[in-house]
Amino acid sequence: MQIHYATAAIADAAHQIENASTMTEQNHEKSLQTAQANADNFGGHGSDAFQQVINVINQKYAESQATIRRASVVLMQANESMTHADGQSAGQYV
């Protein structure tokens, strides 16, 4: 049985994940702007409810960003590990 790794496609997927991280940061900023624009609905900028909304937004986006970044790193590490292992295997036949 032969296994073929599409290392270029895997690397591309990791870069696409990195791009998702950038888009997530942009969405984070938009969410904060939306909350700021609607502060009166939460009792004003100084209210506990408004601060709670801001905290939840920041926390959820931080968690998402961490997950996205880890996914990209893990995918690249797996790709490099597979390539390295294949190189070692091929070396035994030289």
C-alpha positions in Angstrom: 0.0 0.0 0.0 1.3 3.4 -1.0 0.5 6.6 0.8 0.9 9.9 -1.0 1.1 13.1 1.0 0.1 16.2 -0.9 2.6 18.3 1.0 2.0 21.4 -1.1 -1.7 21.2 -0.5 -1.2 20.7 3.2 1.1 23.7 3.4 -1.5 25.7 1.4 -4.2 24.6 3.9 -2.1 25.8 6.8 -1.7 29.2 5.1 -5.4 29.4 4.5 -5.9 28.7 8.2 -3.5 31.6 9.0 -5.6 33.8 6.7 -8.7 32.8 8.7 -6.9 34.1 11.8 -6.5 37.5 10.1 -10.2 37.5 9.2 -11.1 36.5 12.7 -9.2 39.5 14.1 -11.0 41.8 11.7 -14.3 40.3 12.8 -13.3 40.8 16.4 -12.7 44.5 15.7 -16.1 44.8 14.0 -17.8 43.1 17.0 -16.2 45.6 19.4 -17.3 48.4 17.2 -20.9 47.1 17.1 -20.9 46.8 20.9 -19.5 50.3 21.2 -22.1 51.7 18.9 -24.9 50.0 20.9 -23.5 50.8 24.4 -26.7 52.6 25.3 -28.6 49.3 24.9 -26.4 47.9 27.7 -26.7 50.8 30.1 -23.9 53.0 28.7 -20.1 52.5 28.3 -19.5 52.5 32.1 -22.2 49.9 33.0 -21.4 46.4 34.2 -23.6 44.9 31.4 -21.5 46.7 28.8 -18.2 45.7 30.3 -19.5 42.1 30.5 -20.4 42.2 26.7 -16.9 43.5 25.9 -15.3 40.9 28.1 -17.3 38.1 26.5 -16.4 39.3 23.0 -12.7 39.5 23.9 -12.7 36.1 25.6 -14.5 34.3 22.7 -12.3 35.8 20.1 -9.2 35.0 22.0 -10.2 31.4 22.4 -11.0 31.2 18.6 -7.7 32.8 17.7 -5.8 30.4 19.9 -7.5 27.5 18.3 -7.0 28.7 14.8 -3.3 29.4 15.4 -2.8 26.0 17.0 -4.4 24.3 14.0 -2.1 26.0 11.6 1.0 25.2 13.6 0.0 21.6 14.1 -0.8 21.1 10.4 2.6 22.5 9.4 4.4 20.4 12.0 2.6 17.2 10.8 3.5 18.1 7.2 7.1 18.6 8.1 7.2 15.4 10.1 5.7 13.4 7.3 8.2 14.8 4.8 11.1 14.2 7.1 10.0 10.6 7.8 9.6 10.0 4.1 13.1 11.3 3.5 14.5 9.0 6.1 12.6 6.0 4.6 13.8 6.8 1.1 17.4 7.1 2.4 17.5 3.4 3.3 17.2 2.5 -0.3 20.1 4.6 -1.6 
